[in-house]
Amino acid sequence: MIIVILLVLVLAGIGIIIFMFGAMWGSFGSITGPNGQQGFYPGQGGMMYPGGGMMYPGGGYPPYRKSDFESNGDLIYYTGYNESGSLIKIEYGPRWLYVHGGSCVNCHGTDGKGGFPVMMGFAVPSDIRYETLTSEEHEEEGEEEHPPYTDETIKRAIREGIDPAGEPLDLTMPRWDMSDSDLNDLLEYLKTL
């Protein structure tokens, strides 16, 4: 009886390993885009596994088509990839970003207003609409008062996680490793929210 139980556990373990890593072994992965279209991207092992896919960093191509977005900033905000197909990496950020992939929209929403805790957390993402950030009345619950953001302090918040008063933002805010060009494009997109 014990041998049968051990055999079942071993087989279940092998099945889990094959399920978890099997998608990595293929040379192509299928990804569904925002409008339900299917796309195949070379090197994408699947949606949930290291080395290829939208759920883990490391894939060489975004899980969407560039034509789905009006600008590079729009693409970055929604996908975490830039128009050249490179994943925007983070210097620091919550573990779930590595596990599930992520971009601005995952925390701040399609409208940029934030307002809801993410990934079983307690931190509530801020309203990052440009007009809100640069307003004299800008104030977040639970945060100390600080001056309004400027273009430069918004960029610093994205890259370094520092607010306009020089204080660190909540640790759930990733520190994005973004080129100047991508950062400028993202800032221009935030101005449209």
C-alpha positions in Angstrom: 0.0 0.0 0.0 2.8 2.4 0.9 4.5 1.6 -2.4 1.3 2.5 -4.3 1.0 5.8 -2.5 4.7 6.6 -3.1 4.3 5.7 -6.8 1.2 7.9 -7.1 3.1 10.8 -5.4 6.1 10.4 -7.7 3.9 10.3 -10.8 1.9 13.4 -9.6 5.2 15.2 -9.0 6.5 14.3 -12.5 3.1 15.5 -13.9 3.4 18.8 -12.1 7.0 19.3 -13.3 6.0 18.5 -16.9 3.1 20.9 -16.6 5.2 23.7 -15.1 8.2 23.4 -17.4 6.7 21.8 -20.5 5.7 25.0 -22.0 9.3 26.2 -21.9 10.5 23.3 -24.0 8.6 24.4 -27.1 10.1 26.9 -29.5 6.8 28.8 -30.0 4.1 29.9 -27.6 0.6 31.1 -28.4 -0.5 34.3 -26.8 -3.9 35.9 -26.9 -3.9 39.6 -27.5 -6.2 42.2 -26.1 -8.9 41.8 -28.8 -8.8 38.0 -28.7 -6.4 37.6 -31.6 -3.8 34.8 -31.4 -0.2 35.6 -32.0 2.8 33.3 -32.1 6.1 34.7 -31.0 9.5 32.9 -31.5 11.1 32.0 -28.2 8.0 32.4 -26.2 7.7 29.2 -24.1 4.2 30.0 -22.9 2.4 32.4 -20.6 3.5 31.3 -17.2 7.1 30.2 -17.3 10.6 31.7 -17.1 12.4 32.5 -20.3 9.4 33.2 -22.4 6.1 34.6 -22.0 4.0 37.4 -20.7 3.8 36.0 -17.2 7.5 36.0 -16.6 10.1 38.5 -17.8 12.5 37.1 -20.4 10.5 36.7 -23.5 11.8 38.6 -26.5 8.6 39.9 -27.9 5.6 41.7 -26.3 2.4 39.7 -25.9 0.5 42.2 -28.0 1.0 43.7 -31.5 2.4 47.2 -31.6 -0.4 48.2 -33.9 -2.8 47.7 -31.0 -1.5 50.9 -29.4 -1.3 54.5 -30.5 2.2 55.2 -29.1 5.2 53.7 -27.5 4.1 55.2 -24.1 0.7 53.6 -24.5 2.4 50.3 -25.3 4.7 50.5 -22.2 1.8 51.5 -19.9 -0.3 48.5 -21.0 2.2 45.8 -21.6 5.6 46.6 -19.9 7.3 46.3 -23.4 8.5 49.1 -25.6 8.0 49.4 -29.4 11.3 47.6 -30.1 9.9 44.5 -28.3 12.1 44.8 -25.2 10.7 44.1 -21.8 11.0 47.1 -19.5 13.0 45.7 -16.6 12.8 46.7 -13.0 15.6 47.3 -10.6 13.3 46.6 -7.6 9.7 45.6 -7.3 7.2 43.2 -5.8 7.8 39.5 -6.3 4.5 39.2 -8.2 5.9 41.3 -11.0 8.4 38.6 -11.7 5.9 35.9 -11.3 3.0 37.4 -13.3 4.7 40.0 -15.4 3.4 43.5 -15.0 3.1 47.0 -16.3 1.6 50.3 -15.1 -2.0 49.2 -15.9 -1.8 46.2 -13.6 -1.7 48.5 -10.5 -3.0 51.9 -11.7 -5.8 50.7 -14.0 -6.7 51.7 -17.5 -7.7 55.2 -16.4 -4.6 55.8 -14.2 -6.7 56.4 -11.1 -5.4 53.4 -9.1 -7.4 53.2 -5.9 -7.6 49.4 -5.3 -5.2 47.1 -3.5 -3.3 44.8 -5.8 -2.1 41.2 -5.5 -3.5 40.5 -2.0 -1.7 43.6 -0.7 -2.7 46.5 1.4 -1.0 49.3 -0.5 -3.4 51.2 -2.7 -1.9 52.4 -6.0 -1.9 56.1 -6.5 -3.8 58.2 -9.0 -1.1 58.8 -11.6 -3.0 60.9 -14.1 -0.7 63.8 -15.0 -3.2 66.5 -14.0 -3.6 64.9 -10.6 0.1 64.4 -10.0 0.9 68.0 -10.9 -2.0 69.6 -9.1 -1.4 71.8 -6.0 -4.1 69.8 -4.2 -2.4 66.4 -4.9 -2.6 64.4 -1.7 -2.6 60.6 -1.2 -4.2 58.9 1.8 -1.6 57.8 4.3 1.2 59.8 2.6 2.9 62.8 4.0 2.2 66.0 2.2 4.7 66.8 -0.6 5.0 69.4 -3.4 3.2 68.7 -6.7 5.1 66.5 -9.2 6.9 68.0 -12.2 8.0 66.1 -15.3 11.4 65.5 -13.7 10.0 64.3 -10.4 7.5 62.0 -12.1 10.5 60.4 -14.0 12.4 60.1 -10.7 9.4 58.4 -9.1 9.2 55.9 -12.0 12.9 55.1 -12.0 13.9 55.6 -8.3 10.7 55.4 -6.4 11.2 58.9 -4.8 8.4 61.5 -4.4 8.9 65.2 -4.9 9.8 65.8 -1.3 12.6 63.2 -1.6 10.9 60.6 0.4 10.7 56.9 -0.9 7.4 55.7 -2.3 5.8 52.6 -1.0 7.8 49.5 -1.6 5.1 48.1 -3.9 6.1 50.7 -6.5 8.6 49.1 -8.9 11.8 51.0 -9.7 11.7 50.7 -13.5 15.0 50.5 -15.5 13.8 52.6 -18.4 15.7 54.4 -21.2 15.3 58.2 -21.4 13.3 57.8 -24.7 10.9 55.2 -23.2 10.5 57.3 -20.0 9.7 60.4 -22.1 7.1 58.4 -24.1 5.5 57.0 -21.0 5.3 60.5 -19.5 3.6 61.8 -22.6 1.1 59.0 -22.4 0.4 59.8 -18.7 -0.5 63.3 -19.9 -3.4 61.8 -21.9 -5.0 59.9 -19.0 
